């Protein structure tokens, strides 16, 4: 099992402030960002570029309404695989990466091996996702699902300020 982690760079107060602002508004102009953090534009741009280069800022994304794309049903699926080996984890990982409806997949500790988060159109599509896709992945022996009835909070924001 390969878990790749980069060394964490030391972030100062300004780096953390920049990160907080960019998480809230990834389209902010560098001029406005510099004003908000108390820098001139060039040093602000240099900091943002360094944060990107070091892999701290990993991308900029648009937040989309799932319902607008016929993906209003959110499901979580606990997945158990039969053999716990590097190869079985690699085989599962490779296959699940190719499933477009899977938004997240995490190897976890506990009574099951993976937690899968998927967004789909409706309950009929859920049956297909579960029966025809997830249960056919390498090594899968059992699944347990939770269909979300109400989404209370979903965010990608990670507080950067200490």
VMD Tcl script that draws the C-alpha trace (Angstrom):
set ca {
  {0.00 0.00 0.00}
  {1.55 3.30 -1.10}
  {0.61 6.38 0.85}
  {2.51 9.32 -0.54}
  {2.87 12.33 1.65}
  {4.95 15.38 0.87}
  {6.83 17.06 3.66}
  {4.70 19.87 5.02}
  {6.20 23.29 4.42}
  {6.22 25.79 7.23}
  {3.42 28.27 6.72}
  {3.62 31.69 8.30}
  {0.71 33.93 9.23}
  {0.60 35.58 5.76}
  {0.65 32.23 3.94}
  {-2.26 31.04 6.06}
  {-4.18 34.27 5.46}
  {-3.65 33.92 1.70}
  {-4.84 30.30 1.82}
  {-8.00 31.24 3.73}
  {-8.87 33.97 1.25}
  {-8.17 31.83 -1.83}
  {-10.31 29.00 -0.45}
  {-13.23 31.42 -0.16}
  {-12.60 33.11 -3.51}
  {-10.19 31.41 -5.92}
  {-10.95 34.05 -8.55}
  {-9.85 37.03 -6.47}
  {-7.44 39.32 -8.30}
  {-3.87 39.39 -7.06}
  {-4.29 43.12 -6.42}
  {-7.28 42.52 -4.13}
  {-5.58 39.57 -2.46}
  {-2.45 41.64 -1.81}
  {-4.59 44.44 -0.33}
  {-6.39 42.02 1.99}
  {-3.20 40.45 3.34}
  {-1.22 43.69 3.54}
  {1.37 43.04 0.84}
  {2.24 44.67 -2.44}
  {1.26 42.73 -5.55}
  {4.63 41.22 -6.51}
  {5.43 39.61 -3.13}
  {1.84 38.36 -2.93}
  {2.10 36.73 -6.38}
  {5.46 35.21 -5.35}
  {3.88 33.68 -2.24}
  {0.94 32.24 -4.19}
  {3.30 30.75 -6.80}
  {5.45 29.22 -4.03}
  {2.35 27.73 -2.36}
  {1.34 26.23 -5.73}
  {4.86 24.96 -6.48}
  {5.13 23.31 -3.05}
  {1.80 21.54 -3.55}
  {0.04 23.40 -0.76}
  {-2.38 25.01 -3.21}
  {-3.37 22.07 -5.39}
  {-5.84 23.75 -7.73}
  {-8.71 26.14 -8.23}
  {-12.24 24.85 -8.69}
  {-15.74 25.99 -9.47}
  {-18.39 24.84 -7.01}
  {-21.30 23.37 -8.96}
  {-24.85 22.55 -7.88}
  {-25.16 18.74 -8.07}
  {-28.85 19.01 -9.02}
  {-27.95 21.14 -12.04}
  {-25.95 18.19 -13.40}
  {-28.52 15.49 -12.52}
  {-26.42 14.32 -9.59}
  {-28.71 15.27 -6.72}
  {-28.57 11.93 -4.88}
  {-25.60 11.53 -2.55}
  {-24.62 8.07 -1.30}
  {-21.87 6.74 0.92}
  {-20.85 3.12 0.52}
  {-18.71 1.14 2.94}
  {-16.71 -1.44 0.99}
  {-15.02 -4.56 2.35}
  {-12.45 -6.42 0.28}
  {-11.53 -10.07 0.75}
  {-7.74 -10.08 0.82}
  {-5.74 -7.38 2.55}
  {-2.60 -7.07 0.45}
  {-0.77 -4.38 -1.48}
  {-1.93 -5.94 -4.73}
  {-5.61 -6.09 -3.75}
  {-5.51 -2.47 -2.55}
  {-3.77 -1.41 -5.79}
  {-6.28 -3.32 -7.94}
  {-9.23 -1.75 -6.12}
  {-7.67 1.74 -6.27}
  {-7.02 1.49 -10.02}
  {-10.60 0.43 -10.79}
  {-12.39 2.88 -8.50}
  {-10.44 5.80 -9.98}
  {-12.14 5.10 -13.32}
  {-15.73 5.35 -12.00}
  {-17.04 8.82 -12.89}
  {-19.78 8.97 -10.24}
  {-17.32 8.33 -7.41}
  {-16.29 11.69 -6.00}
  {-14.19 10.41 -3.12}
  {-12.79 7.10 -1.99}
  {-10.84 6.64 1.22}
  {-9.00 3.64 2.66}
  {-10.14 3.63 6.30}
  {-9.60 1.74 9.53}
  {-12.44 -0.09 11.20}
  {-14.99 -2.71 10.23}
  {-14.63 -2.10 6.47}
  {-11.83 -1.10 4.12}
  {-13.04 1.80 1.95}
  {-15.53 4.62 2.23}
  {-16.86 5.68 -1.16}
  {-18.77 8.93 -1.77}
  {-20.77 9.06 -4.99}
  {-23.24 11.45 -6.57}
  {-25.87 10.06 -8.92}
  {-29.16 11.05 -10.55}
  {-31.70 8.89 -8.71}
  {-32.21 5.63 -6.81}
  {-32.38 3.53 -10.01}
  {-28.90 4.66 -10.92}
  {-27.80 3.78 -7.37}
  {-28.75 0.15 -7.99}
  {-26.56 0.16 -11.09}
  {-23.67 1.82 -9.23}
  {-23.83 -0.73 -6.45}
  {-24.69 -3.95 -8.27}
  {-23.08 -3.52 -11.63}
  {-20.04 -1.46 -10.68}
  {-18.94 -1.46 -7.03}
  {-19.69 -5.10 -6.28}
  {-17.72 -6.12 -9.38}
  {-14.55 -4.33 -8.33}
  {-11.54 -6.55 -7.58}
  {-11.82 -8.28 -4.20}
  {-15.08 -6.70 -3.07}
  {-16.98 -9.05 -0.79}
  {-19.42 -6.76 0.98}
  {-20.91 -3.28 0.83}
  {-23.10 -1.27 3.15}
  {-24.76 1.90 1.90}
  {-26.18 5.10 3.30}
  {-28.37 7.26 1.09}
  {-28.28 10.90 2.19}
  {-31.73 12.29 2.92}
  {-30.63 15.85 3.70}
  {-27.29 17.56 3.21}
  {-26.58 19.72 6.22}
  {-23.04 20.87 5.45}
  {-20.57 20.10 2.71}
  {-17.43 22.17 2.30}
  {-13.92 21.94 0.95}
  {-12.77 24.79 3.22}
  {-9.97 23.89 5.64}
  {-9.34 26.58 8.26}
  {-5.76 27.76 7.78}
  {-5.59 30.33 10.56}
  {-4.23 29.08 13.88}
}
mol new
graphics top color blue
foreach p $ca { graphics top sphere $p radius 0.5 }
foreach p [lrange $ca 0 end-1] q [lrange $ca 1 end] { graphics top cylinder $p $q radius 0.2 }
display resetview
